[in-house]
């Protein structure tokens, strides 16, 4: 169920809408709402808002820092070489 609101003066009116939701999705919705401490209506409303409201474009991540670790370089997929380096 989705809740739409409209305002008339200082009064707020909620409009109830019937949605057809699969049983599996409804079970997941109930669990997630309980986990978050929200009502199912609040969770559905928030989910719909993420779809219909234009979001900010994802910002580019800064490049990862590079470090000079010195010492031996080893292919971690080579277990024997890795053990050899770890044991000194």
C-alpha positions as CSV (number, residue, x, y, z in Angstrom):
1,X,0.0,0.0,0.0
2,X,1.3,3.4,-0.9
3,X,0.3,6.6,0.9
4,X,-0.1,9.9,-1.0
5,X,-0.7,13.1,0.9
6,X,-2.4,16.3,0.0
7,X,-2.8,19.4,2.0
8,X,-5.8,21.6,2.5
9,X,-5.0,24.5,4.8
10,X,-3.4,23.0,7.9
11,X,-5.0,19.6,7.4
12,X,-3.1,16.7,5.9
13,X,-5.0,14.0,4.0
14,X,-3.6,10.5,3.2
15,X,-4.8,8.7,0.1
16,X,-4.6,4.9,0.3
17,X,-3.7,3.0,-2.9
18,X,-4.1,-0.7,-3.4
19,X,-1.0,-2.4,-4.9
20,X,-0.7,-6.0,-6.0
21,X,2.5,-7.4,-4.4
22,X,3.6,-11.0,-4.6
23,X,3.5,-13.0,-1.4
24,X,7.3,-13.4,-1.4
25,X,7.9,-9.7,-1.8
26,X,5.4,-9.0,0.9
27,X,7.2,-11.4,3.3
28,X,10.5,-9.7,2.5
29,X,8.9,-6.2,3.0
30,X,7.5,-7.2,6.4
31,X,10.9,-8.5,7.6
32,X,12.7,-5.5,6.3
33,X,10.2,-3.1,7.9
34,X,10.5,-4.9,11.2
35,X,14.3,-4.9,11.0
36,X,14.3,-1.1,10.4
37,X,11.6,-0.3,12.9
38,X,9.4,1.2,10.2
39,X,5.9,0.5,9.0
40,X,5.5,-1.2,5.6
41,X,3.9,1.9,4.3
42,X,6.9,4.0,5.3
43,X,9.3,1.6,3.7
44,X,7.3,1.4,0.5
45,X,7.0,5.2,0.4
46,X,10.7,5.6,0.9
47,X,11.5,3.0,-1.8
48,X,9.1,4.7,-4.3
49,X,10.7,8.1,-3.6
50,X,14.1,6.8,-4.6
51,X,12.6,5.8,-7.9
52,X,10.6,8.9,-8.8
53,X,12.7,11.6,-7.3
54,X,15.8,12.6,-9.3
55,X,18.8,11.6,-7.3
56,X,22.2,13.2,-7.3
57,X,24.5,11.6,-9.8
58,X,27.0,9.4,-8.2
59,X,30.2,11.3,-7.6
60,X,33.5,10.0,-8.9
61,X,35.6,8.3,-6.4
62,X,39.1,9.7,-5.8
63,X,41.9,7.5,-7.0
64,X,43.2,5.0,-4.5
65,X,46.5,6.1,-2.7
66,X,49.7,4.4,-3.7
67,X,52.2,3.3,-1.1
68,X,55.7,2.1,-1.4
69,X,55.8,-0.9,0.9
70,X,59.4,-1.8,0.0
71,X,60.6,-5.3,0.6
72,X,59.5,-8.3,-1.3
73,X,56.7,-8.4,-3.8
74,X,54.9,-11.7,-4.0
75,X,52.0,-13.1,-6.0
76,X,49.4,-13.9,-3.3
77,X,47.9,-16.5,-5.6
78,X,51.2,-18.5,-5.2
79,X,50.8,-20.0,-1.8
80,X,54.4,-21.4,-1.6
81,X,55.9,-18.0,-2.5
82,X,53.6,-16.3,0.0
83,X,54.6,-18.7,2.8
84,X,58.2,-18.2,1.9
85,X,58.0,-14.4,2.2
86,X,56.0,-14.6,5.4
87,X,58.4,-16.9,7.1
88,X,61.3,-14.7,6.2
